[in-house]
Amino acid sequence: MITHLLNRVVTIERKTRTHDGQGGWKEGWQVVGTIRARVRPSTARERSAVAIVPEAIVTHVLYTEYGADIRRDDRVTLEDGTRLKVVAVLRPSAGHHLEVQAEEVQHGR
C-alpha cells in the first residue's frame, strides 16, 4: 500500500449544472470530497508526452489510492490554494494506486 506516502490532503471539486430559473443553466463547482495524495511537479518528459489531451500542459502529478473518486476535468485544490485541472487519471498498477496528471489553473481562467 502507498498510504504512508500520501502526505497531503486535497479537495476534489466537480463541475455541476443547475437550472438558473430563467430557462438556462448555471455552471458551478461542487465539492466531491477530500482525499489523501502525494503531489509533485511534472518532469519535462511528462509535459511533452500528454497524447491523451492535445494542448494540455501537465504541470503536476498526483498519486492517490486506487478507487479514489477523481475524474478527468475535476478540479483539485491544494492546501495552499493552488488549483489544478485533472487532465488524465491513469491506473499504472491495477488495484494499487492512481496517477493523476493535472494542469495548474491560473486565477482568472
C-alpha positions as CSV (number, residue, x, y, z in Angstrom):
1,M,0.0,0.0,0.0
2,I,1.0,3.6,-0.6
3,T,-1.0,5.1,2.2
4,H,2.1,6.1,4.2
5,L,3.4,8.1,1.2
6,L,0.3,10.2,0.8
7,N,1.3,13.3,2.7
8,R,-1.2,15.9,1.6
9,V,-5.0,16.3,1.8
10,V,-6.5,17.8,-1.3
11,T,-10.1,18.8,-2.1
12,I,-11.8,17.4,-5.2
13,E,-14.5,19.5,-7.0
14,R,-16.7,18.5,-9.9
15,K,-18.4,20.9,-12.4
16,T,-22.2,20.9,-11.9
17,R,-25.1,22.4,-13.9
18,T,-28.2,23.7,-12.2
19,H,-31.3,25.5,-13.7
20,D,-31.0,29.2,-13.4
21,G,-34.8,29.7,-13.2
22,Q,-34.9,31.5,-16.5
23,G,-34.8,28.6,-18.9
24,G,-31.0,28.3,-18.9
25,W,-28.3,26.7,-16.9
26,K,-25.8,27.9,-14.4
27,E,-22.4,26.1,-14.1
28,G,-20.5,25.9,-10.8
29,W,-18.3,23.7,-8.8
30,Q,-19.4,21.3,-6.1
31,V,-17.0,19.7,-3.5
32,V,-17.0,15.9,-4.0
33,G,-14.7,15.3,-1.0
34,T,-11.2,15.3,0.2
35,I,-8.6,12.7,-0.5
36,R,-5.0,11.9,0.6
37,A,-2.5,12.4,-2.1
38,R,1.2,12.9,-2.9
39,V,1.8,15.8,-5.3
40,R,4.9,16.6,-7.3
41,P,5.8,18.9,-10.2
42,S,5.9,17.1,-13.5
43,T,9.0,16.4,-15.5
44,A,9.8,17.9,-18.9
45,R,9.2,14.5,-20.4
46,E,5.7,14.3,-18.8
47,R,4.9,17.8,-20.0
48,S,5.5,16.8,-23.6
49,A,4.1,13.3,-23.6
50,V,0.4,14.0,-23.0
51,A,-1.1,12.4,-26.0
52,I,-4.4,11.8,-24.2
53,V,-5.4,15.5,-24.2
54,P,-3.9,17.6,-27.0
55,E,-2.8,21.1,-26.0
56,A,-2.8,20.3,-22.3
57,I,0.3,21.1,-20.3
58,V,0.8,18.7,-17.4
59,T,2.4,20.7,-14.5
60,H,1.7,18.4,-11.6
61,V,1.4,14.7,-11.0
62,L,-0.7,13.4,-8.0
63,Y,-0.7,9.9,-6.6
64,T,-3.6,8.6,-4.7
65,E,-5.2,5.4,-3.6
66,Y,-6.8,3.2,-6.2
67,G,-10.6,3.8,-6.2
68,A,-10.4,7.5,-5.2
69,D,-13.3,9.4,-6.6
70,I,-11.4,11.6,-9.1
71,R,-12.1,12.0,-12.8
72,R,-10.9,13.9,-15.8
73,D,-11.9,17.6,-15.8
74,D,-12.3,17.6,-12.0
75,R,-10.6,20.4,-10.1
76,V,-8.2,19.7,-7.3
77,T,-7.4,22.4,-4.7
78,L,-4.2,22.1,-2.7
79,E,-3.8,23.3,0.9
80,D,-2.1,26.5,-0.3
81,G,-5.0,27.4,-2.6
82,T,-3.3,26.2,-5.8
83,R,-5.9,24.9,-8.2
84,L,-5.3,22.1,-10.7
85,K,-7.4,20.8,-13.5
86,V,-7.3,17.0,-13.9
87,V,-6.1,16.1,-17.4
88,A,-6.0,12.4,-17.1
89,V,-6.4,9.6,-14.5
90,L,-4.1,6.6,-15.1
91,R,-4.0,3.2,-13.4
92,P,-0.3,2.2,-13.7
93,S,-0.7,-0.5,-11.1
94,A,-4.1,-2.2,-11.0
95,G,-5.5,-2.2,-7.5
96,H,-2.6,-0.3,-6.1
97,H,-2.8,3.4,-6.9
98,L,-3.9,6.1,-9.4
99,E,-1.6,8.6,-11.1
100,V,-3.4,11.8,-11.8
101,Q,-2.0,14.2,-14.4
102,A,-3.0,17.8,-13.8
103,E,-2.6,21.3,-15.2
104,E,-2.3,24.3,-12.9
105,V,-5.2,26.7,-13.3
106,Q,-4.2,30.3,-13.3
107,H,-6.6,32.6,-11.4
108,G,-9.0,34.3,-13.8
109,R,-9.2,31.4,-16.2
